[in-house]
Amino acid sequence: MQGAFLGIQDILNNLPNLKREKRLPVVLSKEEIESLISATKNINHRLILQIGYSAGLRISEIINLNWRDLDL
């Protein structure tokens, strides 16, 4: 009867070790960033791109920005 039940430790020891491939992030060149910003016609969208890029913000952080958060 002892062989019929596996302990938690036995189950954990039999799990495969899955390692994900590490990928480097895509980095845009200075020229690509300038063309992206200059191609934006809406001044609000351009400001959002410039602030997000210069401050290194994530998309979720840009979305949650308020006017009072900016010290212009």
N, C-alpha and C positions, 0 to 999 in steps of 0.2 A: 504494500500500500504506500510505502514511502516514495517510490519512484513515480507514482501517479500525479503527485502535486509538485509543482515547481515553486520555489520561493521567489520573492521579489528580486533578490540579488541574482539568482540564476537567470531570470528574465532580462534584467538589465545587462548582464554580462554577455548575453547572446544577441543584443541589438547591434546592427552594423553601424560603423562609424562613418557617417556621411559628411564629407567635406565639400563645400561649394568652391567652385573656381573663383579666384579673386580677380576682379576686373578693375582696371584703372578708369577713373571718371573721364568723360569727354570734356576737354578744355578748348574753348574757342579762342582764336587769335585776337589780337587787338583790332585788326582790320575787320574781322567778322563782327565783333561787338559794335564797332563804330557804324558799320553798314546796317546792322540790326536796329540800332537806335535812330539813325538818320532816316531809315525807311518808314518809321512810325510817324504818321501825320497828326494823330490826335495828341495834343500837348499833355493831357493827363496820362495817357498811356506811355508817352515818352518819359515823363517824370517818374512813373512807376518803374520802368525799366532801368533808368539811371540810378535811382535810389536803391533798388534791389541789387543791382550789380555792384555798385560802389560800396555798399555796406555788407555784401556777401550774405544777403538774406535768403532764406528758403521760401518757396512759394506760399506755404502756410503762414509764414511770418509776414509776407507782403500782403496777403489777403486780410490779415488781422490788424494792419496799420490804420491808425486814425490820424487826422490832421493835427491833433494836439500832441501826437507822438513825435512830430517833426519840429526841429529847431532850425528854421530857415533864416 
